[in-house]
Amino acid sequence: MNSHFIFVPYLAFFLVGLFACQGAAFGSEADKVKWDKKFSKEDYAYGKEPLPFLKENVDLLKKGRALDIAAGEGRNAVFLAQQGFAVDALDISAVGLVKATSLAKVKGVEENLKTVEADLDTYLFPKDSYDTIIMVNFTDRKMTQQIVHALKDGGTFLYAARTLDFTRKRGKKFNPDYLWETNEVLRHFGEHFTVIKYEENPNDPQSRVFFIGIKKSGVK
Ligand SMILES: C[S@@+](CC[C@H](N)C(=O)[O-])C[C@H]1O[C@@H](n2cnc3c(N)ncnc32)[C@H](O)[C@@H]1O
């Protein structure tokens, strides 16, 4: 048999596979597509007001340079900019960050807000650079070392997420990798931070957990 005839089915298989992949995205690229789509509506998916826990406790945060990890459309980053912080709003979604800049302009604080379009799976934080870091509704346990590395000594870290009760007790659909066991946040971040505020209430219908800590001196 002519070798060309043997090769043809393999080539066809390869081409079908290649075209099938054209519209698909994987890993971080898939996240970017998903979040860009979610943020492409005119409304702000999470609103324009900051997380109440941030608003209520902003005075506990060390003033200066701040980083908002996974800032989305910027509701929390813009609030910090309004309080006089020089904020880096980091996110993978360019669409979200454009909306963050618009919100900062509306509030008259665009000079205090810089956007950083980056993938947290690969981005390396600058060392000893921030007085405060916040991370709201984004969970990646592997990132703690980077957060510690990027904070100056005595810098503060504010975190908000949900516990596993969100799915276990309340039956909500959510990827369990992004949820925490009871008091796990306290143990996890307590290693690197002196805890100054911790809230976790098993009766909270939203199963939220809130943390603020000061980086322990000498911790790298
Ligand atoms: C639930 S939203 C939280 C937005 C914001 N912190 C807030 O509370 O309004 C999660 C954010 O994580 C961002 N994100 C997801 N994967 C990411 C990645 N690999 N790198 C950077 N940002 C990512 C999304 O684009 C989205 O803005």
Ligand as a Chemical Component Dictionary entry (heavy atoms), coordinates in Angstrom:
data_LIG
# 
_chem_comp.id                   LIG 
_chem_comp.type                 NON-POLYMER 
_chem_comp.pdbx_formal_charge   0 
_chem_comp.three_letter_code    LIG 
# 
loop_
_chem_comp_atom.comp_id 
_chem_comp_atom.atom_id 
_chem_comp_atom.alt_atom_id 
_chem_comp_atom.type_symbol 
_chem_comp_atom.charge 
_chem_comp_atom.model_Cartn_x 
_chem_comp_atom.model_Cartn_y 
_chem_comp_atom.model_Cartn_z 
_chem_comp_atom.pdbx_ordinal 
LIG C1  C1  C 0  -14.457 36.281 42.947 1  
LIG S1  S1  S 1  -13.529 37.409 41.983 2  
LIG C2  C2  C 0  -13.008 38.529 43.247 3  
LIG C3  C3  C 0  -12.867 39.929 42.771 4  
LIG C4  C4  C 0  -12.529 40.955 43.863 5  
LIG N1  N1  N 0  -11.502 40.537 44.776 6  
LIG C5  C5  C 0  -13.757 41.353 44.631 7  
LIG O1  O1  O 0  -13.925 40.913 45.762 8  
LIG O2  O2  O -1 -14.560 42.119 44.071 9  
LIG C6  C6  C 0  -12.062 36.468 41.630 10 
LIG C7  C7  C 0  -11.027 37.200 40.788 11 
LIG O3  O3  O 0  -9.889  36.372 40.615 12 
LIG C8  C8  C 0  -9.334  36.653 39.335 13 
LIG N2  N2  N 0  -8.470  35.541 38.924 14 
LIG C9  C9  C 0  -8.849  34.246 38.713 15 
LIG N3  N3  N 0  -7.778  33.514 38.336 16 
LIG C10 C10 C 0  -6.714  34.358 38.318 17 
LIG C11 C11 C 0  -5.326  34.205 38.003 18 
LIG N4  N4  N 0  -4.828  33.014 37.641 19 
LIG N5  N5  N 0  -4.523  35.282 38.074 20 
LIG C12 C12 C 0  -5.015  36.499 38.436 21 
LIG N6  N6  N 0  -6.315  36.712 38.734 22 
LIG C13 C13 C 0  -7.148  35.655 38.684 23 
LIG C14 C14 C 0  -10.558 36.826 38.457 24 
LIG O4  O4  O 0  -10.264 37.501 37.257 25 
LIG C15 C15 C 0  -11.507 37.585 39.391 26 
LIG O5  O5  O 0  -11.376 38.965 39.218 27 
# 
loop_
_chem_comp_bond.comp_id 
_chem_comp_bond.atom_id_1 
_chem_comp_bond.atom_id_2 
_chem_comp_bond.value_order 
_chem_comp_bond.pdbx_ordinal 
LIG C1  S1  SING 1  
LIG S1  C2  SING 2  
LIG S1  C6  SING 3  
LIG C2  C3  SING 4  
LIG C3  C4  SING 5  
LIG C4  N1  SING 6  
LIG C4  C5  SING 7  
LIG C5  O1  DOUB 8  
LIG C5  O2  SING 9  
LIG C6  C7  SING 10 
LIG C7  O3  SING 11 
LIG C7  C15 SING 12 
LIG O3  C8  SING 13 
LIG C8  N2  SING 14 
LIG C8  C14 SING 15 
LIG N2  C9  SING 16 
LIG N2  C13 SING 17 
LIG C9  N3  DOUB 18 
LIG N3  C10 SING 19 
LIG C10 C11 SING 20 
LIG C10 C13 DOUB 21 
LIG C11 N4  SING 22 
LIG C11 N5  DOUB 23 
LIG N5  C12 SING 24 
LIG C12 N6  DOUB 25 
LIG N6  C13 SING 26 
LIG C14 O4  SING 27 
LIG C14 C15 SING 28 
LIG C15 O5  SING 29 
# 
